[in-house]
């Protein structure tokens, strides 16, 4: 049993081909599998498919069972396999469509593409409910702030992905939407009553488990209503991982930790204590980063813990059986051809989600739909996208808002500011604004960025007609409430920019509805649609 401890480790590595040290590990020791993430492992779809095939071949030659190969392909702000896959607008955009059948189709498409690349586990969907608008790590990764909506959408995505042979992972159990700090840096405290957890945070997890989710990912946060402690992360609590997940919820699949390099978990020499605690709590898989030193230290530490009786067979036998069952399940379906990745049907589906999610929140100035003379000049302004959290790939996205607007009107100038914009940039744009007939100003989570808010409020003081667009979290209107024309896209991805531009010019209707409440301004479900917003020809 001691030699099987490697089956509990999800490893990672840097390389577009299998490094020699990983070849040696697989030849000498068991492994659960690997997590792939760009820029560590991803160049092109063909390269990823070759990499996963090589990993499985090496494991087979070592007489190991099939490897679990996982990634974070959530859509929206987190697409771990690159821009050459289909870039779906993400969970909150799906929440704005209110279409459960559409969510299932997206799950199927994501699953089909991952399977074609040789990836058999997706660390998605995110089941956190964004009840705290200032949550630094959740935001558009959530479906919204409504438990019923999140439950329906999560179950649909799970069913869709797993229909294509890719195991879904529901995270971050038991729900960190209320967090005030990012668990990458510190441990959040979710101090709700058990009654509140049942009514809100746990609803999407229950629905996703009922839909057959294969994995549950733990959250590194304190939740005293379940653990009785403000200092113990849920990941390390037997009361949560065994008593609650297994006994109360009846979940018989895999429990995997969130990444163990986060600030909410002990690092350095003390990390092995938390790892042993997680194993004793009946967590199945331990999610490691690509650090060779950490991998070797934890593997050796687990073996020593077993030798000293800190980990016993009773902690391992049921867990290893679950891991082997997942490994066998992942190999049951034939691999789709590589051509399904970013195929026309999937691109069309992404565009459909984008078209149906764009939400017109306010049209008080009557600007929309736009009817501009041919010589009207438009300035499109937005910050340079960047990764606002470690669970983010936005920095890889080239801004396309101006390009999308230019498809409907020729005289468009683009201004990409720093993120956040500087005082000099704000002053310069205020001066330049007078030379334009219309401003389209996009913001990226400006509700938590005072400089973006300052820029917009400064531009709103000019006499130039202005459309503001929340390109990420929808709460931005709360920090520039004087905007008379406001739209939410929940995504900066190309499909969402095309949808936004088409809706602004009346080529498609605004169909989205807010999946969250916007402070005291607008309720959940608000959106100007149908007769409230006539679409021109």
C-alpha positions as CSV (number, residue, x, y, z in Angstrom):
1,X,0.0,0.0,0.0
2,X,2.9,2.3,0.7
3,X,4.0,2.1,-2.9
4,X,0.6,3.2,-4.1
5,X,0.8,6.6,-2.5
6,X,1.9,8.1,-5.8
7,X,-1.6,7.4,-7.1
8,X,-2.9,10.2,-4.9
9,X,-0.7,12.8,-6.5
10,X,-1.8,15.0,-9.5
11,X,1.5,16.3,-10.8
12,X,2.4,19.1,-13.2
13,X,5.5,19.9,-15.2
14,X,7.0,22.5,-17.5
15,X,7.4,21.4,-21.1
16,X,5.7,21.0,-24.4
17,X,7.1,17.4,-24.5
18,X,7.4,15.0,-21.6
19,X,10.5,15.9,-19.6
20,X,13.0,13.2,-18.7
21,X,12.2,13.5,-14.9
22,X,8.6,12.8,-15.6
23,X,9.5,9.8,-17.8
24,X,11.6,8.5,-14.8
25,X,8.8,9.2,-12.3
26,X,6.3,7.1,-14.4
27,X,8.8,4.3,-14.9
28,X,9.6,4.1,-11.1
29,X,6.5,5.3,-9.3
30,X,2.7,5.4,-9.7
31,X,0.9,8.6,-10.4
32,X,-2.7,9.7,-10.6
33,X,-1.9,11.9,-13.5
34,X,-1.1,15.4,-14.6
35,X,-2.6,18.9,-14.9
36,X,-1.8,20.9,-18.0
37,X,-1.8,24.6,-18.1
38,X,-0.4,27.3,-20.4
39,X,2.2,28.7,-20.7
40,X,3.8,25.6,-19.2
41,X,2.5,23.0,-21.6
42,X,0.4,24.5,-24.4
43,X,1.4,25.7,-27.8
44,X,-1.2,24.3,-30.3
45,X,-4.0,21.7,-30.2
46,X,-1.9,19.3,-32.2
47,X,1.0,19.7,-29.8
48,X,-1.3,19.1,-26.7
49,X,-2.8,16.0,-28.3
50,X,0.7,14.6,-29.0
51,X,1.8,15.5,-25.4
52,X,-1.2,13.7,-23.8
53,X,-0.7,10.6,-26.1
54,X,3.0,10.5,-25.1
55,X,2.1,10.6,-21.4
56,X,-0.4,7.8,-21.8
57,X,2.1,5.7,-23.8
58,X,4.8,6.1,-21.2
59,X,2.4,5.1,-18.4
60,X,1.2,2.0,-20.4
61,X,4.8,0.9,-21.0
62,X,5.4,1.2,-17.2
63,X,2.3,-1.1,-16.7
64,X,0.4,1.8,-15.0
65,X,-3.4,2.3,-15.5
66,X,-4.5,5.2,-17.7
67,X,-3.5,8.6,-16.5
68,X,-5.9,11.3,-15.4
69,X,-5.0,14.3,-17.5
70,X,-6.8,17.5,-16.4
71,X,-7.0,21.2,-17.1
72,X,-8.9,24.4,-16.2
73,X,-11.1,25.0,-19.3
74,X,-13.9,27.0,-17.7
75,X,-14.5,29.5,-20.5
76,X,-14.7,33.2,-19.8
77,X,-11.6,34.4,-18.0
78,X,-10.0,31.0,-17.7
79,X,-9.1,29.0,-20.8
80,X,-6.0,26.9,-19.9
81,X,-5.6,25.3,-23.4
82,X,-5.2,28.5,-25.4
83,X,-6.9,30.6,-28.0
84,X,-6.9,27.9,-30.6
85,X,-9.7,26.1,-28.7
86,X,-13.3,27.5,-28.8
87,X,-13.5,30.5,-26.4
88,X,-16.9,30.3,-24.8
89,X,-18.0,33.5,-22.9
90,X,-18.1,31.7,-19.6
91,X,-20.4,31.0,-16.7
92,X,-21.8,34.4,-15.9
93,X,-22.6,34.9,-19.6
94,X,-24.5,31.6,-19.6
95,X,-26.3,32.8,-16.5
96,X,-27.4,35.9,-18.4
97,X,-29.0,33.7,-21.1
98,X,-31.1,31.8,-18.6
99,X,-30.9,28.8,-21.1
100,X,-30.2,25.5,-19.4
101,X,-30.3,23.6,-22.8
102,X,-27.7,26.0,-24.1
103,X,-25.5,25.4,-21.1
104,X,-25.6,21.6,-21.7
105,X,-24.6,22.2,-25.3
106,X,-21.6,24.2,-24.2
107,X,-20.6,21.5,-21.7
108,X,-20.7,19.0,-24.6
109,X,-18.7,21.1,-26.9
110,X,-16.0,21.8,-24.2
111,X,-16.0,18.1,-23.4
112,X,-15.6,17.1,-27.0
113,X,-12.7,19.4,-27.5
114,X,-10.9,18.3,-24.4
115,X,-11.4,14.6,-25.3
116,X,-9.9,15.4,-28.8
117,X,-6.9,16.8,-27.0
118,X,-6.5,13.8,-24.7
119,X,-7.7,15.6,-21.6
120,X,-10.1,13.5,-19.6
121,X,-10.9,15.7,-16.5
122,X,-11.9,19.3,-16.5
123,X,-11.6,21.4,-13.4
124,X,-15.1,22.9,-14.1
125,X,-17.8,24.0,-13.6
126,X,-17.3,26.6,-10.9
127,X,-20.3,26.2,-8.5
128,X,-19.5,29.2,-6.3
129,X,-22.3,31.8,-6.1
130,X,-21.1,35.3,-6.3
131,X,-23.0,36.7,-3.4
132,X,-20.2,39.1,-2.6
133,X,-19.8,41.7,-5.4
134,X,-16.3,42.4,-4.1
135,X,-15.1,38.8,-4.2
136,X,-11.6,39.1,-5.7
137,X,-11.5,35.6,-7.1
138,X,-15.0,34.6,-8.2
139,X,-16.8,37.2,-10.3
140,X,-17.7,36.0,-13.8
141,X,-16.5,32.5,-13.0
142,X,-19.8,32.2,-11.2
143,X,-23.2,31.8,-13.0
144,X,-24.5,34.7,-10.8
145,X,-25.8,35.3,-7.3
146,X,-28.9,33.2,-7.5
147,X,-28.7,29.6,-6.1
148,X,-31.5,28.2,-8.3
149,X,-29.9,29.6,-11.5
150,X,-26.5,28.3,-10.5
151,X,-27.9,24.9,-9.6
152,X,-29.6,24.5,-13.0
153,X,-26.6,25.7,-15.0
154,X,-24.0,23.6,-13.1
155,X,-26.0,20.4,-13.5
156,X,-26.4,21.1,-17.2
157,X,-22.6,21.7,-17.8
158,X,-21.8,18.6,-15.8
159,X,-24.2,16.4,-17.9
160,X,-22.9,17.9,-21.1
161,X,-19.2,17.4,-20.4
162,X,-19.6,13.9,-19.1
163,X,-21.7,12.8,-22.1
164,X,-18.5,13.3,-24.1
165,X,-16.3,11.2,-21.7
166,X,-14.7,14.1,-19.8
167,X,-15.2,14.0,-16.1
168,X,-16.5,17.3,-14.6
169,X,-15.1,18.8,-11.4
170,X,-17.4,20.9,-9.3
171,X,-15.6,23.6,-7.2
172,X,-14.8,25.1,-4.8
173,X,-16.7,23.0,-2.2
174,X,-18.6,24.0,-0.2
175,X,-18.8,27.4,-1.9
176,X,-16.6,30.5,-1.6
177,X,-18.7,33.1,-3.3
178,X,-18.9,35.2,-0.1
179,X,-15.1,35.3,0.3
180,X,-13.4,38.7,0.9
181,X,-9.9,37.5,0.1
182,X,-8.4,35.3,-2.5
183,X,-7.3,31.9,-1.2
184,X,-4.3,32.1,-3.4
185,X,-2.9,34.6,-0.9
186,X,-4.7,34.0,2.4
187,X,-7.5,31.9,3.9
188,X,-11.0,33.3,3.5
189,X,-13.6,32.9,6.2
190,X,-17.1,31.9,5.2
191,X,-19.0,32.6,8.4
192,X,-22.5,31.5,7.5
193,X,-25.0,29.4,9.4
194,X,-25.7,25.9,8.3
195,X,-29.2,27.0,7.3
196,X,-27.8,29.6,5.0
197,X,-25.3,27.2,3.5
198,X,-28.1,24.7,2.7
199,X,-30.3,27.5,1.2
200,X,-27.6,29.1,-0.9
201,X,-24.0,27.9,-1.2
202,X,-24.7,24.2,-1.3
203,X,-27.6,24.2,-3.8
204,X,-25.5,24.0,-7.0
205,X,-23.2,21.4,-5.5
206,X,-26.1,19.2,-4.6
207,X,-27.6,19.6,-8.1
208,X,-24.3,18.9,-9.8
209,X,-23.8,15.7,-7.7
210,X,-27.3,14.6,-8.6
211,X,-26.3,15.2,-12.2
212,X,-23.4,12.7,-11.8
213,X,-20.4,14.9,-11.3
214,X,-17.3,12.7,-11.0
215,X,-15.1,15.0,-9.0
216,X,-15.5,17.6,-6.2
217,X,-12.7,20.1,-5.7
218,X,-12.2,21.4,-2.2
219,X,-12.0,25.0,-1.2
220,X,-9.2,26.3,1.0
221,X,-11.3,28.4,3.3
222,X,-12.6,28.3,6.9
223,X,-16.2,27.4,7.2
224,X,-17.0,27.0,11.0
225,X,-20.6,26.0,10.5
226,X,-19.2,22.7,9.1
227,X,-15.8,22.4,10.8
228,X,-16.4,24.2,14.1
229,X,-13.1,26.1,13.5
230,X,-12.2,29.5,12.0
231,X,-8.6,28.3,11.4
232,X,-9.1,24.9,9.7
233,X,-9.5,25.0,5.9
234,X,-12.4,22.9,4.6
235,X,-9.8,20.9,2.6
236,X,-8.3,19.5,5.7
237,X,-11.5,18.8,7.7
238,X,-12.7,15.2,8.1
239,X,-16.1,16.6,9.1
240,X,-16.4,18.2,5.7
241,X,-14.6,15.8,3.4
242,X,-15.8,12.5,4.9
243,X,-18.8,13.1,7.2
244,X,-20.4,15.7,5.0
245,X,-19.4,14.9,1.4
246,X,-19.5,11.2,1.7
247,X,-22.1,10.4,4.4
248,X,-24.5,13.3,4.1
249,X,-24.4,14.1,0.4
250,X,-23.8,10.6,-0.6
251,X,-21.0,11.5,-3.0
252,X,-19.0,8.4,-4.1
253,X,-16.7,10.1,-6.6
254,X,-13.3,11.7,-6.3
255,X,-12.5,14.5,-3.9
256,X,-9.5,16.6,-5.1
257,X,-7.9,19.5,-3.4
258,X,-7.5,22.9,-4.9
259,X,-3.9,23.7,-5.7
260,X,-1.7,23.1,-2.7
261,X,0.6,26.0,-3.4
262,X,-2.0,28.6,-2.2
263,X,-1.4,30.9,0.8
264,X,-4.4,29.4,2.6
265,X,-2.4,26.1,3.0
266,X,0.8,25.7,4.9
267,X,3.9,26.1,2.6
268,X,7.5,25.0,3.0
269,X,8.4,22.2,5.5
270,X,5.0,22.5,7.2
271,X,3.1,21.6,4.0
272,X,3.4,17.9,4.6
273,X,1.4,18.3,7.8
274,X,-1.5,19.7,5.8
275,X,-1.1,17.0,3.1
276,X,-1.2,14.2,5.7
277,X,-4.3,15.9,7.3
278,X,-6.0,16.0,3.9
279,X,-5.3,12.3,3.3
280,X,-6.6,11.4,6.8
281,X,-9.7,13.5,6.0
282,X,-10.3,11.1,3.0
283,X,-9.4,13.5,0.3
284,X,-8.5,11.4,-2.8
285,X,-6.2,13.5,-5.0
286,X,-3.7,16.1,-4.0
287,X,-3.2,18.8,-6.6
288,X,0.4,19.8,-7.0
289,X,2.2,22.4,-9.0
290,X,5.2,21.9,-11.3
291,X,7.8,22.3,-8.6
292,X,10.0,19.2,-8.6
293,X,11.3,20.0,-5.1
294,X,7.7,20.0,-3.7
295,X,6.7,16.9,-5.5
296,X,9.7,14.9,-4.2
297,X,9.3,16.3,-0.7
298,X,5.6,15.5,-0.4
299,X,6.0,12.0,-2.0
300,X,8.7,11.2,0.5
301,X,6.7,12.7,3.3
302,X,3.7,10.6,2.5
303,X,5.7,7.4,2.5
304,X,7.3,8.3,5.8
305,X,3.9,9.1,7.3
306,X,2.7,5.7,6.2
307,X,5.7,4.0,7.7
308,X,5.1,5.8,11.0
309,X,1.4,4.9,11.1
310,X,0.1,8.5,10.5
311,X,-1.6,7.2,7.3
312,X,-3.1,3.8,7.5
313,X,-4.6,1.3,5.0
314,X,-8.1,2.4,6.1
315,X,-7.3,5.9,4.8
316,X,-6.0,4.6,1.5
317,X,-8.0,1.5,0.3
318,X,-11.4,3.2,-0.4
319,X,-9.6,6.2,-1.9
320,X,-7.4,4.1,-4.3
321,X,-10.5,2.2,-5.4
322,X,-12.2,5.5,-6.3
323,X,-9.1,6.7,-8.2
324,X,-8.9,3.4,-10.2
325,X,-12.6,3.6,-11.1
326,X,-12.1,7.1,-12.5
327,X,-9.1,6.1,-14.4
328,X,-11.1,3.2,-16.0
329,X,-14.1,5.5,-16.7
330,X,-11.9,8.0,-18.6
331,X,-10.9,5.5,-21.2
332,X,-14.3,4.2,-22.2
333,X,-15.1,6.5,-25.2
334,X,-13.2,6.8,-28.5
335,X,-11.1,9.9,-28.9
336,X,-12.7,12.5,-31.3
337,X,-10.7,13.8,-34.2
338,X,-8.6,16.9,-33.7
339,X,-10.8,18.7,-36.2
340,X,-13.5,19.2,-33.6
341,X,-11.3,21.7,-31.8
342,X,-12.6,25.2,-32.6
343,X,-14.8,23.7,-35.4
344,X,-17.4,25.9,-37.1
345,X,-20.3,24.4,-35.0
346,X,-18.5,25.2,-31.8
347,X,-17.6,28.7,-32.9
348,X,-21.3,29.3,-33.8
349,X,-22.4,28.0,-30.4
350,X,-20.0,30.4,-28.7
351,X,-21.4,33.2,-30.7
352,X,-24.9,32.2,-29.8
353,X,-24.1,32.3,-26.1
354,X,-22.5,35.8,-26.6
355,X,-25.4,37.1,-28.6
356,X,-28.0,36.0,-26.0
357,X,-26.0,37.1,-23.0
358,X,-25.3,40.8,-23.8
359,X,-27.4,42.8,-21.4
360,X,-28.8,46.3,-21.9
361,X,-29.0,47.7,-18.4
362,X,-29.8,51.3,-19.1
363,X,-30.8,53.3,-22.2
364,X,-32.0,56.5,-20.6
365,X,-30.4,58.8,-23.2
366,X,-32.1,56.9,-26.0
367,X,-28.8,56.4,-27.8
368,X,-29.5,52.8,-28.7
369,X,-29.8,51.4,-31.3
370,X,-27.1,53.6,-32.8
371,X,-28.0,55.6,-35.9
372,X,-24.9,57.6,-36.8
373,X,-24.1,59.7,-39.8
374,X,-21.3,58.3,-42.0
375,X,-18.9,61.0,-40.8
376,X,-19.5,60.5,-37.1
377,X,-16.3,59.7,-35.1
378,X,-16.3,57.0,-32.4
379,X,-13.6,56.6,-29.7
380,X,-13.4,53.1,-28.2
381,X,-11.6,53.1,-24.8
382,X,-10.7,50.2,-22.5
383,X,-7.9,49.0,-20.3
384,X,-5.3,46.5,-21.5
385,X,-6.5,43.1,-20.3
386,X,-4.5,41.5,-17.6
387,X,-4.8,38.5,-15.2
388,X,-6.6,39.9,-12.2
389,X,-6.2,36.6,-10.3
390,X,-3.9,33.6,-10.7
391,X,-7.0,31.7,-12.1
392,X,-7.1,34.0,-15.1
393,X,-5.8,33.9,-18.7
394,X,-7.1,37.3,-19.7
395,X,-3.6,38.6,-20.4
396,X,-3.5,36.4,-23.5
397,X,-6.5,38.2,-25.0
398,X,-6.0,40.9,-27.6
399,X,-8.6,43.7,-27.3
400,X,-11.1,43.4,-30.2
401,X,-13.8,45.8,-29.1
402,X,-12.7,48.5,-31.6
403,X,-12.4,46.0,-34.4
404,X,-15.9,44.7,-33.7
405,X,-17.4,48.3,-33.7
406,X,-15.4,49.1,-36.9
407,X,-17.3,46.3,-38.7
408,X,-20.5,48.5,-38.3
409,X,-19.0,52.0,-38.7
410,X,-15.7,53.0,-40.4
411,X,-14.5,56.0,-38.3
412,X,-13.4,54.3,-35.1
413,X,-10.3,55.1,-33.1
414,X,-9.0,52.8,-30.3
415,X,-7.5,53.9,-27.0
416,X,-6.1,51.1,-24.8
417,X,-5.1,52.4,-21.4
418,X,-2.9,51.0,-18.8
419,X,-4.6,48.7,-16.3
420,X,-5.4,50.7,-14.2
421,X,-5.3,53.9,-16.2
422,X,-2.8,56.5,-15.1
423,X,-3.7,60.1,-14.1
424,X,-1.9,61.3,-17.3
425,X,-3.9,58.9,-19.5
426,X,-7.2,60.1,-17.8
427,X,-6.3,63.7,-18.5
428,X,-5.3,63.0,-22.1
429,X,-8.4,61.1,-22.9
430,X,-10.6,63.8,-21.4
431,X,-9.0,66.3,-23.7
432,X,-9.2,64.0,-26.8
433,X,-12.9,63.2,-26.1
434,X,-14.0,66.5,-27.5
435,X,-13.0,65.5,-30.9
436,X,-15.5,62.6,-31.1
437,X,-19.2,62.2,-31.6
438,X,-19.5,59.1,-29.4
439,X,-17.5,57.4,-26.7
440,X,-17.7,53.6,-26.1
441,X,-15.9,53.0,-22.8
442,X,-15.3,49.5,-21.6
443,X,-14.3,48.7,-18.0
444,X,-12.8,45.6,-16.4
445,X,-14.1,45.1,-12.9
446,X,-14.0,48.9,-12.3
447,X,-16.1,48.4,-9.2
448,X,-12.8,47.3,-7.5
449,X,-10.6,49.8,-9.4
450,X,-10.9,53.4,-8.5
451,X,-8.8,54.6,-11.4
452,X,-11.0,53.1,-14.0
453,X,-14.0,54.6,-12.1
454,X,-12.2,58.0,-12.2
455,X,-11.7,57.7,-15.9
456,X,-15.3,57.0,-16.7
457,X,-16.7,59.6,-14.4
458,X,-14.3,62.2,-16.0
459,X,-15.5,61.2,-19.5
460,X,-19.2,61.4,-18.4
461,X,-18.6,65.0,-17.4
462,X,-17.9,65.9,-21.0
463,X,-20.7,66.7,-23.4
464,X,-19.9,63.7,-25.6
465,X,-22.6,61.0,-25.8
466,X,-21.1,58.0,-23.9
467,X,-21.9,54.3,-23.8
468,X,-20.4,52.4,-20.8
469,X,-19.8,48.7,-21.0
470,X,-18.9,46.4,-18.1
471,X,-16.7,43.9,-19.9
472,X,-16.1,41.6,-17.0
473,X,-18.0,41.7,-13.7
474,X,-21.4,43.5,-14.1
475,X,-21.1,45.7,-11.0
476,X,-19.2,48.6,-12.6
477,X,-22.2,50.8,-13.0
478,X,-22.3,51.2,-9.2
479,X,-19.1,53.3,-9.4
480,X,-20.1,55.4,-12.3
481,X,-23.9,55.6,-11.7
482,X,-24.4,58.7,-13.8
483,X,-23.9,56.7,-17.0
484,X,-27.1,57.0,-19.0
485,X,-26.4,54.1,-21.4
486,X,-24.9,50.9,-20.0
487,X,-24.4,47.4,-21.2
488,X,-22.9,44.2,-19.7
489,X,-21.0,41.5,-21.7
490,X,-19.4,39.4,-18.9
491,X,-16.5,38.6,-21.2
492,X,-13.8,40.3,-23.3
493,X,-13.6,37.3,-25.7
494,X,-14.1,38.0,-29.4
495,X,-17.6,36.4,-29.6
496,X,-18.8,38.8,-26.9
497,X,-17.2,41.8,-28.6
498,X,-18.9,40.9,-31.9
499,X,-22.2,40.5,-30.1
500,X,-21.9,43.8,-28.3
501,X,-21.2,45.7,-31.5
502,X,-24.0,44.1,-33.3
503,X,-26.5,44.8,-30.5
504,X,-25.3,48.5,-30.2
505,X,-26.1,49.0,-33.9
506,X,-29.4,47.2,-33.7
507,X,-28.4,44.2,-35.8
508,X,-29.3,41.7,-33.1
509,X,-31.6,42.2,-30.1
510,X,-30.4,42.6,-26.5
511,X,-31.6,39.4,-24.8
512,X,-29.5,39.0,-21.7
513,X,-30.8,39.6,-18.1
514,X,-28.7,40.4,-15.1
515,X,-27.6,37.2,-13.3
516,X,-26.8,39.3,-10.2
517,X,-28.2,42.3,-8.4
518,X,-26.4,45.6,-9.1
519,X,-26.3,47.1,-5.7
520,X,-29.3,49.3,-5.1
521,X,-29.6,50.1,-8.8
522,X,-31.1,47.1,-10.4
523,X,-32.5,43.7,-9.3
524,X,-31.5,40.3,-10.5
525,X,-33.2,39.6,-13.8
526,X,-33.3,43.2,-15.0
527,X,-32.6,43.7,-18.7
528,X,-34.1,45.9,-21.5
529,X,-35.4,43.4,-24.0
530,X,-38.2,43.0,-26.5
531,X,-40.5,46.0,-26.7
532,X,-38.4,47.9,-24.2
533,X,-35.7,48.1,-26.9
534,X,-36.8,48.2,-30.5
535,X,-34.3,46.7,-32.9
536,X,-33.8,48.5,-36.2
537,X,-33.3,47.0,-39.6
